[in-house]
Every structure is written in C-alpha cells, then in structure tokens.
Amino acid sequence: RREHRGRYDVVLGRSVTALPRFCGWVSDLMKDEGGNGGDDQGGRLIYIIGGELEELVESRIVNDVPLDKLLQRASGTSDKRALIFNARDVEEIADESGEKQRIVRSGPQKKKGQNNKGGKKMAKGAWSKKQNDVKKQRGYDDFQRYES
C-alpha cells in the first residue's frame, strides 16, 4: 500500500521464502538512505535464516550475527543467524535477482459485477436496479425462429 512506502526504519523477516524474493516484497517499505541530507542510514532489513546463501546475497551483508550470540545462549544451540542489510542493498538484491519485476502490485479493485453507486458498498448477493436503456449482448440479433 502506498501509505507504507518508505516508512519503516526496520523490517524483520525470517526464512519463509528465498531472500531475494523477500527483498522484492519489502524493498519499497524501508526508508531510503540519506533522505534528510544528514547522516541518515535509511532502513534496515534483519533477516533470520539458516543454511547456505547465494553469492548475490552474501556479498551485501552488513552484519551476520549468530542467534545464540544475539540471545546470549550457549553456542551451538541454533544454526540460525540474523543477517542485516541496508535499504540500498535490499533494493539491489531485488533488482539483480529479477524478483522485483515478478511482483504484481495491484490495489483493491472493483470485482466484476459489483455495483458501487454513490460510494456505498453493496452487500454480497444484493440486487441492483436494472438498466433498461442498455441492450443485452446475446450474439444472435438476427435470430429467427422456424416452425416445423
């Protein structure tokens, strides 16, 4: 949604999908770097993941912290780690992976057959007034009935 665009300092995710795809989903949500002309760092992505990473992603990690260290637990309790990325890097990962182009962003649309007169939302299955001035399209205007 437009009201969320560029609004967030931190976006938190966990490995529910490939990281480049997640970057495509959230890149528009994070604040841009240096937007105020000062030393504003922009938004950050904190992504919790375990296992191997693609080279495209690994080269852009700002910080890689094991969850055990982050949660002050004994080492080896978890293989997960928190990866931290800058907003600019998240945007680049999404662009270079091609995930940004695959995302279809469509807002709420009027459903077919939904009648919305005067800004009032019609209830599902509600009857609307028939328009007599519109001729129905049946595809057989020259139809003639033959008696046998």
ZADO-1210 file (C-alpha; in nm, 4 decimals, padded with zeros to 6 digits):
<atoms>
<atom x="00.0000" y="00.0000" z="00.0000" code="ARG" pos="1"/>
<atom x="00.1141" y="00.3495" z="-00.0720" code="ARG" pos="2"/>
<atom x="00.0862" y="00.4706" z="00.2867" code="GLU" pos="3"/>
<atom x="00.3552" y="00.2172" z="00.3892" code="HIS" pos="4"/>
<atom x="00.6040" y="00.3092" z="00.1135" code="ARG" pos="5"/>
<atom x="00.9376" y="00.4307" z="00.2541" code="GLY" pos="6"/>
<atom x="00.8059" y="00.4462" z="00.6078" code="ARG" pos="7"/>
<atom x="00.9965" y="00.1860" z="00.8108" code="TYR" pos="8"/>
<atom x="01.3378" y="00.2013" z="00.9787" code="ASP" pos="9"/>
<atom x="01.3491" y="-00.1756" z="01.0363" code="VAL" pos="10"/>
<atom x="01.1883" y="-00.4666" z="00.8551" code="VAL" pos="11"/>
<atom x="01.2162" y="-00.8081" z="01.0190" code="LEU" pos="12"/>
<atom x="01.1785" y="-01.1319" z="00.8277" code="GLY" pos="13"/>
<atom x="01.2520" y="-01.4981" z="00.8672" code="ARG" pos="14"/>
<atom x="01.3260" y="-01.7630" z="00.6115" code="SER" pos="15"/>
<atom x="00.9751" y="-01.8304" z="00.4805" code="VAL" pos="16"/>
<atom x="01.0897" y="-01.7739" z="00.1215" code="THR" pos="17"/>
<atom x="01.4115" y="-01.7146" z="-00.0704" code="ALA" pos="18"/>
<atom x="01.5850" y="-01.3985" z="00.0484" code="LEU" pos="19"/>
<atom x="01.5897" y="-01.2286" z="-00.2968" code="PRO" pos="20"/>
<atom x="01.2113" y="-01.2747" z="-00.3219" code="ARG" pos="21"/>
<atom x="01.1624" y="-01.1326" z="00.0280" code="PHE" pos="22"/>
<atom x="01.3804" y="-00.8357" z="-00.0692" code="CYS" pos="23"/>
<atom x="01.1462" y="-00.7723" z="-00.3627" code="GLY" pos="24"/>
<atom x="00.8482" y="-00.7760" z="-00.1286" code="TRP" pos="25"/>
<atom x="00.9895" y="-00.5321" z="00.1287" code="VAL" pos="26"/>
<atom x="01.2289" y="-00.3040" z="-00.0617" code="SER" pos="27"/>
<atom x="00.9624" y="-00.0338" z="-00.1071" code="ASP" pos="28"/>
<atom x="00.8723" y="-00.0354" z="00.2633" code="LEU" pos="29"/>
<atom x="01.2093" y="00.0746" z="00.4017" code="MET" pos="30"/>
<atom x="01.3230" y="00.4342" z="00.4387" code="LYS" pos="31"/>
<atom x="01.5737" y="00.5471" z="00.1760" code="ASP" pos="32"/>
<atom x="01.9300" y="00.6165" z="00.2794" code="GLU" pos="33"/>
<atom x="02.0279" y="00.9807" z="00.3268" code="GLY" pos="34"/>
<atom x="01.6780" y="01.1116" z="00.2644" code="GLY" pos="35"/>
<atom x="01.7225" y="01.4045" z="00.5062" code="ASN" pos="36"/>
<atom x="02.0607" y="01.5188" z="00.3759" code="GLY" pos="37"/>
<atom x="02.2259" y="01.4205" z="00.7049" code="GLY" pos="38"/>
<atom x="02.3940" y="01.1001" z="00.8055" code="ASP" pos="39"/>
<atom x="02.0626" y="00.9115" z="00.7938" code="ASP" pos="40"/>
<atom x="02.1395" y="00.5442" z="00.7372" code="GLN" pos="41"/>
<atom x="01.7974" y="00.4617" z="00.5952" code="GLY" pos="42"/>
<atom x="01.6054" y="00.1443" z="00.6619" code="GLY" pos="43"/>
<atom x="01.7481" y="-00.1907" z="00.7588" code="ARG" pos="44"/>
<atom x="01.6405" y="-00.5456" z="00.6924" code="LEU" pos="45"/>
<atom x="01.7023" y="-00.8029" z="00.9640" code="ILE" pos="46"/>
<atom x="01.6510" y="-01.1485" z="00.8165" code="TYR" pos="47"/>
<atom x="01.6714" y="-01.4653" z="01.0262" code="ILE" pos="48"/>
<atom x="01.7978" y="-01.7592" z="00.8258" code="ILE" pos="49"/>
<atom x="01.9879" y="-02.0857" z="00.8497" code="GLY" pos="50"/>
<atom x="02.1896" y="-02.2670" z="00.5863" code="GLY" pos="51"/>
<atom x="02.3677" y="-02.1509" z="00.2741" code="GLU" pos="52"/>
<atom x="02.3272" y="-01.8178" z="00.0942" code="LEU" pos="53"/>
<atom x="02.3542" y="-01.7136" z="-00.2675" code="GLU" pos="54"/>
<atom x="02.6611" y="-01.5115" z="-00.3677" code="GLU" pos="55"/>
<atom x="02.4348" y="-01.2216" z="-00.4705" code="LEU" pos="56"/>
<atom x="02.3108" y="-01.2002" z="-00.1115" code="VAL" pos="57"/>
<atom x="02.6282" y="-01.2864" z="00.0757" code="GLU" pos="58"/>
<atom x="02.8270" y="-01.0004" z="-00.0756" code="SER" pos="59"/>
<atom x="02.5810" y="-00.7417" z="00.0596" code="ARG" pos="60"/>
<atom x="02.5553" y="-00.8466" z="00.4247" code="ILE" pos="61"/>
<atom x="02.6338" y="-00.5575" z="00.6622" code="VAL" pos="62"/>
<atom x="02.6369" y="-00.7779" z="00.9717" code="ASN" pos="63"/>
<atom x="02.5967" y="-01.1523" z="01.0341" code="ASP" pos="64"/>
<atom x="02.5183" y="-01.2405" z="01.3968" code="VAL" pos="65"/>
<atom x="02.4518" y="-01.5973" z="01.5182" code="PRO" pos="66"/>
<atom x="02.1219" y="-01.6146" z="01.7095" code="LEU" pos="67"/>
<atom x="02.2970" y="-01.7859" z="02.0002" code="ASP" pos="68"/>
<atom x="02.5185" y="-01.4795" z="02.0448" code="LYS" pos="69"/>
<atom x="02.2269" y="-01.2402" z="01.9942" code="LEU" pos="70"/>
<atom x="02.0147" y="-01.4202" z="02.2560" code="LEU" pos="71"/>
<atom x="02.3138" y="-01.4826" z="02.4859" code="GLN" pos="72"/>
<atom x="02.2727" y="-01.8603" z="02.4757" code="ARG" pos="73"/>
<atom x="02.5286" y="-02.1396" z="02.4691" code="ALA" pos="74"/>
<atom x="02.6989" y="-02.1715" z="02.1320" code="SER" pos="75"/>
<atom x="02.5645" y="-02.4462" z="01.9049" code="GLY" pos="76"/>
<atom x="02.2049" y="-02.4254" z="02.0288" code="THR" pos="77"/>
<atom x="02.0845" y="-02.2986" z="01.6912" code="SER" pos="78"/>
<atom x="02.2237" y="-02.2878" z="01.3383" code="ASP" pos="79"/>
<atom x="02.0173" y="-01.9764" z="01.2622" code="LYS" pos="80"/>
<atom x="02.1663" y="-01.6308" z="01.2271" code="ARG" pos="81"/>
<atom x="02.0447" y="-01.2746" z="01.1855" code="ALA" pos="82"/>
<atom x="02.1608" y="-01.1059" z="00.8668" code="LEU" pos="83"/>
<atom x="02.1456" y="-00.7275" z="00.8464" code="ILE" pos="84"/>
<atom x="02.1190" y="-00.5368" z="00.5171" code="PHE" pos="85"/>
<atom x="02.0982" y="-00.1674" z="00.4217" code="ASN" pos="86"/>
<atom x="01.7949" y="-00.0432" z="00.2278" code="ALA" pos="87"/>
<atom x="02.0098" y="00.0206" z="-00.0801" code="ARG" pos="88"/>
<atom x="02.1438" y="-00.3372" z="-00.0747" code="ASP" pos="89"/>
<atom x="01.7943" y="-00.4816" z="-00.0341" code="VAL" pos="90"/>
<atom x="01.6837" y="-00.2825" z="-00.3406" code="GLU" pos="91"/>
<atom x="01.9851" y="-00.4084" z="-00.5396" code="GLU" pos="92"/>
<atom x="01.9253" y="-00.7717" z="-00.4405" code="ILE" pos="93"/>
<atom x="01.5618" y="-00.7426" z="-00.5506" code="ALA" pos="94"/>
<atom x="01.6577" y="-00.5779" z="-00.8825" code="ASP" pos="95"/>
<atom x="01.9506" y="-00.8039" z="-00.9717" code="GLU" pos="96"/>
<atom x="01.7633" y="-01.1245" z="-00.8877" code="SER" pos="97"/>
<atom x="01.4703" y="-01.0190" z="-01.1061" code="GLY" pos="98"/>
<atom x="01.2228" y="-01.0654" z="-00.8209" code="GLU" pos="99"/>
<atom x="01.1155" y="-00.7009" z="-00.8286" code="LYS" pos="100"/>
<atom x="00.9813" y="-00.7394" z="-01.1834" code="GLN" pos="101"/>
<atom x="00.7849" y="-01.0540" z="-01.0904" code="ARG" pos="102"/>
<atom x="00.5843" y="-00.8843" z="-00.8182" code="ILE" pos="103"/>
<atom x="00.2347" y="-00.7810" z="-00.9178" code="VAL" pos="104"/>
<atom x="00.1254" y="-00.4870" z="-00.7072" code="ARG" pos="105"/>
<atom x="-00.2400" y="-00.4223" z="-00.7530" code="SER" pos="106"/>
<atom x="-00.4563" y="-00.2430" z="-00.5080" code="GLY" pos="107"/>
<atom x="-00.8140" y="-00.3209" z="-00.4241" code="PRO" pos="108"/>
<atom x="-01.0125" y="-00.3487" z="-00.7422" code="GLN" pos="109"/>
<atom x="-01.3812" y="-00.3451" z="-00.8120" code="LYS" pos="110"/>
<atom x="-01.4988" y="-00.7009" z="-00.8593" code="LYS" pos="111"/>
<atom x="-01.6778" y="-00.7954" z="-01.1765" code="LYS" pos="112"/>
<atom x="-02.0488" y="-00.7333" z="-01.1405" code="GLY" pos="113"/>
<atom x="-02.0058" y="-00.5299" z="-00.8219" code="GLN" pos="114"/>
<atom x="-02.2211" y="-00.2209" z="-00.8350" code="ASN" pos="115"/>
<atom x="-02.0884" y="00.0697" z="-00.6326" code="ASN" pos="116"/>
<atom x="-02.3281" y="00.3644" z="-00.6622" code="LYS" pos="117"/>
<atom x="-02.2837" y="00.6742" z="-00.4508" code="GLY" pos="118"/>
<atom x="-01.9804" y="00.5323" z="-00.2701" code="GLY" pos="119"/>
<atom x="-02.1931" y="00.2798" z="-00.0824" code="LYS" pos="120"/>
<atom x="-02.0673" y="-00.0756" z="-00.0853" code="LYS" pos="121"/>
<atom x="-02.3263" y="-00.3270" z="-00.1950" code="MET" pos="122"/>
<atom x="-02.3739" y="-00.6365" z="00.0164" code="ALA" pos="123"/>
<atom x="-02.2682" y="-00.9630" z="-00.1413" code="LYS" pos="124"/>
<atom x="-02.5599" y="-01.1025" z="-00.3399" code="GLY" pos="125"/>
<atom x="-02.7591" y="-00.7770" z="-00.3200" code="ALA" pos="126"/>
<atom x="-02.9914" y="-00.6880" z="-00.6072" code="TRP" pos="127"/>
<atom x="-02.9227" y="-00.3767" z="-00.8071" code="SER" pos="128"/>
<atom x="-03.1626" y="-00.1751" z="-01.0193" code="LYS" pos="129"/>
<atom x="-03.1883" y="-00.2961" z="-01.3799" code="LYS" pos="130"/>
<atom x="-03.0756" y="-00.0596" z="-01.6521" code="GLN" pos="131"/>
<atom x="-03.3395" y="-00.0798" z="-01.9260" code="ASN" pos="132"/>
<atom x="-03.1572" y="00.1534" z="-02.1644" code="ASP" pos="133"/>
<atom x="-02.8724" y="-00.0939" z="-02.2182" code="VAL" pos="134"/>
<atom x="-02.9386" y="-00.3663" z="-02.4759" code="LYS" pos="135"/>
<atom x="-02.8146" y="-00.7112" z="-02.3767" code="LYS" pos="136"/>
<atom x="-02.5336" y="-00.8596" z="-02.5834" code="GLN" pos="137"/>
<atom x="-02.6544" y="-01.2047" z="-02.6848" code="ARG" pos="138"/>
<atom x="-02.4662" y="-01.2549" z="-03.0118" code="GLY" pos="139"/>
<atom x="-02.7717" y="-01.3504" z="-03.2182" code="TYR" pos="140"/>
<atom x="-02.9525" y="-01.0291" z="-03.3152" code="ASP" pos="141"/>
<atom x="-03.0726" y="-01.1773" z="-03.6458" code="ASP" pos="142"/>
<atom x="-03.2131" y="-01.4948" z="-03.4881" code="PHE" pos="143"/>
<atom x="-03.5362" y="-01.6178" z="-03.6489" code="GLN" pos="144"/>
<atom x="-03.7482" y="-01.8968" z="-03.5158" code="ARG" pos="145"/>
<atom x="-03.8783" y="-02.1530" z="-03.7679" code="TYR" pos="146"/>
<atom x="-04.1921" y="-02.3541" z="-03.7100" code="GLU" pos="147"/>
<atom x="-04.1771" y="-02.7169" z="-03.8136" code="SER" pos="148"/>
</atoms>
